[in-house]
Amino acid sequence: MMNNSSIPIVSDLVLLGGGHANIQVLKMLAMNPIGGLRITLISDQTHSPYSGMIPGYLAGYYSYEDCHFDLRRICEELGQRFIKAKIIGIDTQRKKIRLENRAEVSYDCASINVGIEPQSLENVSVEAALKLIPLKPISRFIAHWDRLVADLEAYKGGDSLQIAVVGAGASGVEIAIILKMLIDRNQWNAEVSLVHRHEFLVSAKDRSAQRWLSKTLEELGIKVFKSTQALKEQENGLVLKDEQGLIQTKDFYRVLTATQAAAPQWFKDSDLPVSPDGFVKVNKNLLVENEHDLFAAGDCIHFSPSPLKKAGVYAVRQGRVLEHNIRVFFTGKSALNNFHPKKNVLSLITIGERKALVHQDSASMLRWMWPSLLWTVKDGIDRRFMKRFQAKTFSAKPRHFDKTMPVPKTTLVPEEWESNTCGGCGSKLAASTLTLSLNKLDIPKDESVLLGVKDGEDCALTQFSEHVLCLQSIDQFRAFISDPYLLGQIATQHALSDIYAMGGVAKTAQVGLTLGAANRKIQQEDIFQLMSGVLDILAKSAVSLVGGHTGEGAELAISLAVQGEVVPDQVLRKQLTKPGNRLILTKPIGAGAIFAANMLAQANGKLVDRALSSMLESNKTAMEIIKGFDISGCTDITGFGLLGHAFEMLGKNSDNELGIKIDYQAIPVFDGVGELFAKGYYASIAEENYQSLSAVLSADVNNQQFPALFDPQTSGGLLFSVPSDRAEACLKALHQNGVTTACVIGEVIDEKKIIIRG
């Protein structure tokens, strides 16, 4: 029987890259959805730059958020999947996307809209390469730019720092002007040179723009090396060849390269049809040549009907055509549209403080507009474009937030939907669906596993040493992140942590999966993704998968039962035993608030990334280190929050007369969590965590005043106590072994009470 609470998923659209065209496809398909279609955006960057506003960001007119699409937030707001991963290839025969260090992803239809890279100068040493700052990809360039600006600001030397910009296209000229503007504005001791191989700037045809730009460069004092080729970067300088063929070496502090663009190498490696310079070839419908289910757009394409310049405006204009044609692919309604590029591309170049110049190979009315007014017009256009596609931001947590997407007008779901669900065994999945998925997985063999997950028995059969104690734990999760592979990884780390918190070694695991309504192909893919994430962590932790259970339900969920062993004299218990001991916490707090905000698309994508990265860190390393110290009391911080788990360490059913004192300001929290707390974002269980402890707390300690105490964690850190004279050595050992956020947050006192020092 079909689950009426959600439309079953029957097909996958995968968007490769967060470029302008793919973002428009994502938005338009979400606002006018196709029933049964799942959309997944894959990008190695959480924030995708809007190229039109980057010059304004570099000049200091825009914030980072003003000119970047937060891909994770956009997907969360639109109810679509986001996978942060580096794309390394595509198998068009098997319809699989290859990703770096993780399981490949299947697609029914895909769209490529990834970035480009500059053609590199020849480098002869690592030292020389460190001087180069490529302008593409923009995300990497911004990080280099920020470091360059910081270095210029800090420089106090007497000699003027020489900086070269290589390439006099629109971006090269603009970067040179902006950099010199900043140098003059801040009175930094530096000079800028522009090196280009042509006689003209930007375009041979637009003589008016050339005159304006030459005058601007001269007024700013930017030295121009025209008709000069940059041959290579050496440790002692940039090798230049002028129009007479004279070769000279000039020393530069940094070299910013705005040279001709290059395509990602994986295009060729995947045997995609590419142009001589490596860009993927598409036809008039933006379909990759010889493919019927693979589209491409933006700077990464070679538009075979009429090759285009590498300009972001094309990607923006291709968005509507791309969305229409993808919709036609799935629905079969109407015909494919053609992309008709404008012959001449209009671009605006920054030439001064909030001033812009029109550059176009043909006549334009905008040429008569004063530069400051032109900048204002451009600023308004750019801000309106960003507003259309950025997630909405609220100054405080909204009382009501409706994330319900529009009802699909068309659907891919068959009129008579055949569900995989049976009536018993917890809506167990069909055996064929499960078997086909398991057979794709490479499950490591373990000599201690006599009968395991692929043997078809009712129970796993394992054999361990007779001289150790057995540990068992079980955890269950609803999906709190849209990437199933990542969910599998984090759920596994969380489940293993209970074993580590008691000083044990995890040996085997069983997994329970609940999948949403979908056809067999989609469910097989979801099982493969989830279990690939689980197996990744199990393999790294030397834990064997020995069995599990699958079922269908209202939403995706995963549970793990973990078995382990521990030597009797190495068991770590929760209960504190020694007053004066220092309390050490190994991971930051704030995951509960972050994902409460993320559910409403209100958490910055980078903040979510940091929380996910922490969740993926195993507590095994910390456990192995602290066992070498005189530990008294140890637990992992999960759903009850920091104070809830700390309270368990007091031994509420014992005669223990010890208490704890916590320095609230010493508790490590993720950057940005304080702002979320201030806006009112709390995990739903945070209030219950406070209420369960309120009877033993003073009146001034509550969830609003001290929210980090009650914030629930997923795959949180270890909390333990160590003698005061060993605390410094313990922290040093943790930090040296990668547990860098570990810190002392309080101490054990000889009075049975909880003291919070604000």
Secondary structure, DSSP 8 states (H G I E B T S, - for coil): ---TTS--B-EEEEEES--HHHHHHHHHHHHS-EETEEEEEEES-SEEE-GGGHHHHHTTSS-TGGGEEEHHHHHHHHT-EEEE--EEEEETTTTEEEETTS--EE-SEEEE----EE---EESSHHHHTTEEES-SHHHHHHHHHHHHHHHHH---SS-EEEEEE--SHHHHHHHHHHHHHHHHHT-SEEEEEE-SSSSSS-SS-HHHHHHHHHHHHHHT-EEETT-EEEEEETTEEEEE-TT--EEEE--SEEEE---EE--THHHHTT--B-TTS-EEE-TTSBBTT-SSEEE-GGGEEETTS---S-HHHHHHHHHHHHHHHHHHHH--S--------SS--EEEEEETTEEEEE-SS--GGGGS-HHHHHHHHHHHHHHHHHHHS----SS--S---------SEE-S-SS------SSTTTB--HHHHHHHHHHS-----TTEEE-TTS--SS-EE---TTSEEEEEEEEEE--SS-HHHHHHHHHHHHHHHHHHTT-EEEEEEEEEEE-SB-HHHHHHHHHHHHHHHHHHHHHTT-EEEEEEEEE-SS-EEEEEEEEEE-GGG---S----TT-EEEE-S-B-HHHHHHHHTTT-S-HHHHHHHHHHHHS-SHHHHHHHTTS----EEE--TTHHHHHHHHTT-TTS----EEEEEGGGS-B-TTHHHHHHHT---TTHHHHHHHHGGGS-TT--TTTSGGGT---SS--EEEEE-HHHHHHHHHHHHHTT-TT-EEEEEEESSSSEEEE-
